[in-house]
């Protein structure tokens, strides 16, 4: 995490392939004709401690 941005290393898998991609909040990521997006991260303000991944919930969308 950096001030104003959140990027999550995300494992995207399908039947015969897998890829790890850096998904940034609000920015679409295209792979093999599909688009994935990190659409929500909570809590949005003042997390308990930076790096405490248990304090966050991530929502992804496939478009």
Backbone as XML, in Angstrom:
<?xml version="1.0"?>
<chain id="A" units="angstrom">
  <residue number="1" name="UNK">
    <atom name="N" x="0.841" y="-1.177" z="0.000"/>
    <atom name="CA" x="0.000" y="0.000" z="0.000"/>
    <atom name="C" x="0.881" y="1.233" z="0.000"/>
  </residue>
  <residue number="2" name="UNK">
    <atom name="N" x="0.443" y="2.192" z="-0.763"/>
    <atom name="CA" x="1.057" y="3.506" z="-0.790"/>
    <atom name="C" x="-0.055" y="4.517" z="-0.573"/>
  </residue>
  <residue number="3" name="UNK">
    <atom name="N" x="0.318" y="5.711" z="-0.220"/>
    <atom name="CA" x="-0.694" y="6.744" z="-0.012"/>
    <atom name="C" x="-1.548" y="6.905" z="-1.263"/>
  </residue>
  <residue number="4" name="UNK">
    <atom name="N" x="-2.839" y="6.678" z="-1.135"/>
    <atom name="CA" x="-3.760" y="6.875" z="-2.239"/>
    <atom name="C" x="-3.933" y="5.705" z="-3.186"/>
  </residue>
  <residue number="5" name="UNK">
    <atom name="N" x="-3.125" y="4.658" z="-3.067"/>
    <atom name="CA" x="-3.273" y="3.496" z="-3.952"/>
    <atom name="C" x="-3.196" y="2.205" z="-3.154"/>
  </residue>
  <residue number="6" name="UNK">
    <atom name="N" x="-3.888" y="1.207" z="-3.665"/>
    <atom name="CA" x="-3.802" y="-0.137" z="-3.090"/>
    <atom name="C" x="-3.602" y="-1.100" z="-4.250"/>
  </residue>
  <residue number="7" name="UNK">
    <atom name="N" x="-2.541" y="-1.891" z="-4.174"/>
    <atom name="CA" x="-2.271" y="-2.924" z="-5.169"/>
    <atom name="C" x="-2.134" y="-4.250" z="-4.440"/>
  </residue>
  <residue number="8" name="UNK">
    <atom name="N" x="-2.837" y="-5.265" z="-4.936"/>
    <atom name="CA" x="-2.853" y="-6.580" z="-4.296"/>
    <atom name="C" x="-2.318" y="-7.616" z="-5.274"/>
  </residue>
  <residue number="9" name="UNK">
    <atom name="N" x="-1.351" y="-8.395" z="-4.846"/>
    <atom name="CA" x="-0.874" y="-9.518" z="-5.654"/>
    <atom name="C" x="-1.958" y="-10.587" z="-5.617"/>
  </residue>
  <residue number="10" name="UNK">
    <atom name="N" x="-2.516" y="-10.892" z="-6.786"/>
    <atom name="CA" x="-3.704" y="-11.734" z="-6.880"/>
    <atom name="C" x="-3.445" y="-12.932" z="-7.780"/>
  </residue>
  <residue number="11" name="UNK">
    <atom name="N" x="-3.808" y="-14.108" z="-7.341"/>
    <atom name="CA" x="-3.664" y="-15.327" z="-8.146"/>
    <atom name="C" x="-4.961" y="-15.545" z="-8.909"/>
  </residue>
  <residue number="12" name="UNK">
    <atom name="N" x="-4.877" y="-15.536" z="-10.245"/>
    <atom name="CA" x="-6.026" y="-15.767" z="-11.121"/>
    <atom name="C" x="-5.843" y="-17.146" z="-11.736"/>
  </residue>
  <residue number="13" name="UNK">
    <atom name="N" x="-6.844" y="-18.022" z="-11.589"/>
    <atom name="CA" x="-6.715" y="-19.385" z="-12.104"/>
    <atom name="C" x="-7.915" y="-19.768" z="-12.958"/>
  </residue>
  <residue number="14" name="UNK">
    <atom name="N" x="-7.650" y="-20.664" z="-13.890"/>
    <atom name="CA" x="-8.692" y="-21.266" z="-14.721"/>
    <atom name="C" x="-8.319" y="-22.739" z="-14.874"/>
  </residue>
  <residue number="15" name="UNK">
    <atom name="N" x="-9.018" y="-23.448" z="-15.716"/>
    <atom name="CA" x="-8.807" y="-24.888" z="-15.840"/>
    <atom name="C" x="-7.376" y="-25.261" z="-16.193"/>
  </residue>
  <residue number="16" name="UNK">
    <atom name="N" x="-6.782" y="-24.576" z="-17.174"/>
    <atom name="CA" x="-5.460" y="-24.989" z="-17.646"/>
    <atom name="C" x="-4.391" y="-23.915" z="-17.523"/>
  </residue>
  <residue number="17" name="UNK">
    <atom name="N" x="-4.616" y="-22.902" z="-16.743"/>
    <atom name="CA" x="-3.596" y="-21.873" z="-16.570"/>
    <atom name="C" x="-3.794" y="-21.148" z="-15.247"/>
  </residue>
  <residue number="18" name="UNK">
    <atom name="N" x="-2.732" y="-20.489" z="-14.828"/>
    <atom name="CA" x="-2.777" y="-19.667" z="-13.621"/>
    <atom name="C" x="-1.777" y="-18.532" z="-13.795"/>
  </residue>
  <residue number="19" name="UNK">
    <atom name="N" x="-2.101" y="-17.405" z="-13.204"/>
    <atom name="CA" x="-1.225" y="-16.251" z="-13.307"/>
    <atom name="C" x="-1.368" y="-15.412" z="-12.051"/>
  </residue>
  <residue number="20" name="UNK">
    <atom name="N" x="-0.262" y="-14.875" z="-11.570"/>
    <atom name="CA" x="-0.297" y="-13.924" z="-10.474"/>
    <atom name="C" x="-0.212" y="-12.532" z="-11.078"/>
  </residue>
  <residue number="21" name="UNK">
    <atom name="N" x="-1.133" y="-11.663" z="-10.683"/>
    <atom name="CA" x="-1.208" y="-10.328" z="-11.267"/>
    <atom name="C" x="-1.319" y="-9.275" z="-10.171"/>
  </residue>
  <residue number="22" name="UNK">
    <atom name="N" x="-0.677" y="-8.134" z="-10.364"/>
    <atom name="CA" x="-0.838" y="-7.031" z="-9.421"/>
    <atom name="C" x="-2.091" y="-6.232" z="-9.767"/>
  </residue>
  <residue number="23" name="UNK">
    <atom name="N" x="-3.150" y="-6.408" z="-9.010"/>
    <atom name="CA" x="-4.395" y="-5.684" z="-9.275"/>
    <atom name="C" x="-4.439" y="-4.430" z="-8.402"/>
  </residue>
  <residue number="24" name="UNK">
    <atom name="N" x="-4.671" y="-3.304" z="-9.051"/>
    <atom name="CA" x="-4.744" y="-2.017" z="-8.375"/>
    <atom name="C" x="-6.203" y="-1.581" z="-8.305"/>
  </residue>
  <residue number="25" name="UNK">
    <atom name="N" x="-6.610" y="-1.097" z="-7.157"/>
    <atom name="CA" x="-7.993" y="-0.685" z="-6.930"/>
    <atom name="C" x="-8.467" y="0.254" z="-8.032"/>
  </residue>
  <residue number="26" name="UNK">
    <atom name="N" x="-9.575" y="-0.148" z="-8.693"/>
    <atom name="CA" x="-10.212" y="0.674" z="-9.704"/>
    <atom name="C" x="-9.601" y="0.615" z="-11.091"/>
  </residue>
  <residue number="27" name="UNK">
    <atom name="N" x="-8.547" y="-0.199" z="-11.280"/>
    <atom name="CA" x="-7.910" y="-0.295" z="-12.598"/>
    <atom name="C" x="-8.117" y="-1.692" z="-13.167"/>
  </residue>
  <residue number="28" name="UNK">
    <atom name="N" x="-8.726" y="-1.806" z="-14.345"/>
    <atom name="CA" x="-8.949" y="-3.121" z="-14.955"/>
    <atom name="C" x="-7.632" y="-3.781" z="-15.353"/>
  </residue>
  <residue number="29" name="UNK">
    <atom name="N" x="-7.611" y="-5.112" z="-15.291"/>
    <atom name="CA" x="-6.449" y="-5.909" z="-15.686"/>
    <atom name="C" x="-6.943" y="-6.951" z="-16.686"/>
  </residue>
  <residue number="30" name="UNK">
    <atom name="N" x="-6.391" y="-6.936" z="-17.894"/>
    <atom name="CA" x="-6.810" y="-7.859" z="-18.951"/>
    <atom name="C" x="-5.840" y="-9.026" z="-19.061"/>
  </residue>
  <residue number="31" name="UNK">
    <atom name="N" x="-6.404" y="-10.236" z="-19.160"/>
    <atom name="CA" x="-5.599" y="-11.433" z="-19.379"/>
    <atom name="C" x="-6.460" y="-12.445" z="-20.130"/>
  </residue>
  <residue number="32" name="UNK">
    <atom name="N" x="-5.936" y="-12.975" z="-21.219"/>
    <atom name="CA" x="-6.602" y="-13.994" z="-22.030"/>
    <atom name="C" x="-8.054" y="-13.643" z="-22.380"/>
  </residue>
  <residue number="33" name="UNK">
    <atom name="N" x="-8.283" y="-12.409" z="-22.775"/>
    <atom name="CA" x="-9.617" y="-12.002" z="-23.200"/>
    <atom name="C" x="-10.605" y="-11.742" z="-22.077"/>
  </residue>
  <residue number="34" name="UNK">
    <atom name="N" x="-10.142" y="-11.757" z="-20.853"/>
    <atom name="CA" x="-11.006" y="-11.479" z="-19.700"/>
    <atom name="C" x="-10.460" y="-10.265" z="-18.963"/>
  </residue>
  <residue number="35" name="UNK">
    <atom name="N" x="-11.340" y="-9.563" z="-18.304"/>
    <atom name="CA" x="-10.934" y="-8.389" z="-17.536"/>
    <atom name="C" x="-11.281" y="-8.614" z="-16.073"/>
  </residue>
  <residue number="36" name="UNK">
    <atom name="N" x="-10.307" y="-8.365" z="-15.211"/>
    <atom name="CA" x="-10.487" y="-8.495" z="-13.769"/>
    <atom name="C" x="-10.220" y="-7.137" z="-13.140"/>
  </residue>
  <residue number="37" name="UNK">
    <atom name="N" x="-10.917" y="-6.881" z="-12.025"/>
    <atom name="CA" x="-10.721" y="-5.597" z="-11.367"/>
    <atom name="C" x="-10.898" y="-5.746" z="-9.862"/>
  </residue>
  <residue number="38" name="UNK">
    <atom name="N" x="-10.023" y="-5.119" z="-9.112"/>
    <atom name="CA" x="-10.181" y="-4.986" z="-7.670"/>
    <atom name="C" x="-11.139" y="-3.814" z="-7.471"/>
  </residue>
  <residue number="39" name="UNK">
    <atom name="N" x="-12.351" y="-4.094" z="-6.976"/>
    <atom name="CA" x="-13.391" y="-3.068" z="-6.929"/>
    <atom name="C" x="-13.638" y="-2.486" z="-5.542"/>
  </residue>
  <residue number="40" name="UNK">
    <atom name="N" x="-13.165" y="-3.166" z="-4.497"/>
    <atom name="CA" x="-13.428" y="-2.660" z="-3.156"/>
    <atom name="C" x="-12.407" y="-3.213" z="-2.174"/>
  </residue>
  <residue number="41" name="UNK">
    <atom name="N" x="-11.998" y="-2.349" z="-1.258"/>
    <atom name="CA" x="-11.136" y="-2.756" z="-0.151"/>
    <atom name="C" x="-11.684" y="-2.081" z="1.096"/>
  </residue>
  <residue number="42" name="UNK">
    <atom name="N" x="-11.930" y="-2.853" z="2.140"/>
    <atom name="CA" x="-12.400" y="-2.275" z="3.400"/>
    <atom name="C" x="-11.546" y="-2.809" z="4.538"/>
  </residue>
  <residue number="43" name="UNK">
    <atom name="N" x="-11.314" y="-2.106" z="5.624"/>
    <atom name="CA" x="-11.797" y="-0.760" z="5.856"/>
    <atom name="C" x="-11.079" y="0.249" z="4.961"/>
  </residue>
  <residue number="44" name="UNK">
    <atom name="N" x="-11.807" y="1.256" z="4.523"/>
    <atom name="CA" x="-11.255" y="2.237" z="3.607"/>
    <atom name="C" x="-10.374" y="3.275" z="4.273"/>
  </residue>
  <residue number="45" name="UNK">
    <atom name="N" x="-10.655" y="3.605" z="5.511"/>
    <atom name="CA" x="-9.886" y="4.622" z="6.230"/>
    <atom name="C" x="-9.245" y="4.010" z="7.464"/>
  </residue>
  <residue number="46" name="UNK">
    <atom name="N" x="-8.108" y="4.487" z="7.808"/>
    <atom name="CA" x="-7.414" y="4.160" z="9.057"/>
    <atom name="C" x="-7.525" y="2.698" z="9.472"/>
  </residue>
  <residue number="47" name="UNK">
    <atom name="N" x="-6.839" y="1.781" z="8.771"/>
    <atom name="CA" x="-6.826" y="0.385" z="9.199"/>
    <atom name="C" x="-6.102" y="0.243" z="10.531"/>
  </residue>
  <residue number="48" name="UNK">
    <atom name="N" x="-6.342" y="-0.871" z="11.252"/>
    <atom name="CA" x="-5.689" y="-1.068" z="12.551"/>
    <atom name="C" x="-4.173" y="-0.952" z="12.465"/>
  </residue>
  <residue number="49" name="UNK">
    <atom name="N" x="-3.565" y="-1.562" z="11.456"/>
    <atom name="CA" x="-2.129" y="-1.421" z="11.235"/>
    <atom name="C" x="-1.830" y="-1.799" z="9.794"/>
  </residue>
  <residue number="50" name="UNK">
    <atom name="N" x="-0.953" y="-1.049" z="9.167"/>
    <atom name="CA" x="-0.584" y="-1.331" z="7.785"/>
    <atom name="C" x="0.099" y="-2.687" z="7.732"/>
  </residue>
  <residue number="51" name="UNK">
    <atom name="N" x="-0.309" y="-3.514" z="6.784"/>
    <atom name="CA" x="0.286" y="-4.837" z="6.652"/>
    <atom name="C" x="-0.492" y="-5.934" z="7.352"/>
  </residue>
  <residue number="52" name="UNK">
    <atom name="N" x="-1.446" y="-5.576" z="8.189"/>
    <atom name="CA" x="-2.283" y="-6.567" z="8.863"/>
    <atom name="C" x="-3.390" y="-6.981" z="7.897"/>
  </residue>
  <residue number="53" name="UNK">
    <atom name="N" x="-3.098" y="-7.978" z="7.039"/>
    <atom name="CA" x="-4.032" y="-8.358" z="5.978"/>
    <atom name="C" x="-5.353" y="-8.900" z="6.510"/>
  </residue>
  <residue number="54" name="UNK">
    <atom name="N" x="-5.394" y="-9.393" z="7.725"/>
    <atom name="CA" x="-6.642" y="-9.897" z="8.294"/>
    <atom name="C" x="-7.640" y="-8.759" z="8.520"/>
  </residue>
  <residue number="55" name="UNK">
    <atom name="N" x="-7.165" y="-7.515" z="8.545"/>
    <atom name="CA" x="-8.032" y="-6.372" z="8.801"/>
    <atom name="C" x="-8.727" y="-5.865" z="7.540"/>
  </residue>
  <residue number="56" name="UNK">
    <atom name="N" x="-8.429" y="-6.458" z="6.385"/>
    <atom name="CA" x="-8.962" y="-5.980" z="5.113"/>
    <atom name="C" x="-9.862" y="-7.018" z="4.464"/>
  </residue>
  <residue number="57" name="UNK">
    <atom name="N" x="-10.834" y="-6.551" z="3.697"/>
    <atom name="CA" x="-11.660" y="-7.419" z="2.847"/>
    <atom name="C" x="-11.532" y="-6.887" z="1.429"/>
  </residue>
  <residue number="58" name="UNK">
    <atom name="N" x="-11.258" y="-7.806" z="0.498"/>
    <atom name="CA" x="-11.050" y="-7.441" z="-0.898"/>
    <atom name="C" x="-12.192" y="-7.994" z="-1.746"/>
  </residue>
  <residue number="59" name="UNK">
    <atom name="N" x="-12.710" y="-7.186" z="-2.664"/>
    <atom name="CA" x="-13.765" y="-7.614" z="-3.579"/>
    <atom name="C" x="-13.243" y="-7.442" z="-5.001"/>
  </residue>
  <residue number="60" name="UNK">
    <atom name="N" x="-13.359" y="-8.529" z="-5.785"/>
    <atom name="CA" x="-12.892" y="-8.542" z="-7.163"/>
    <atom name="C" x="-14.080" y="-8.756" z="-8.090"/>
  </residue>
  <residue number="61" name="UNK">
    <atom name="N" x="-13.957" y="-8.277" z="-9.328"/>
    <atom name="CA" x="-14.993" y="-8.499" z="-10.338"/>
    <atom name="C" x="-14.344" y="-9.018" z="-11.611"/>
  </residue>
  <residue number="62" name="UNK">
    <atom name="N" x="-15.026" y="-9.950" z="-12.270"/>
    <atom name="CA" x="-14.614" y="-10.401" z="-13.597"/>
    <atom name="C" x="-15.612" y="-9.823" z="-14.578"/>
  </residue>
  <residue number="63" name="UNK">
    <atom name="N" x="-15.119" y="-9.112" z="-15.546"/>
    <atom name="CA" x="-16.015" y="-8.427" z="-16.493"/>
    <atom name="C" x="-15.841" y="-8.984" z="-17.880"/>
  </residue>
</chain>
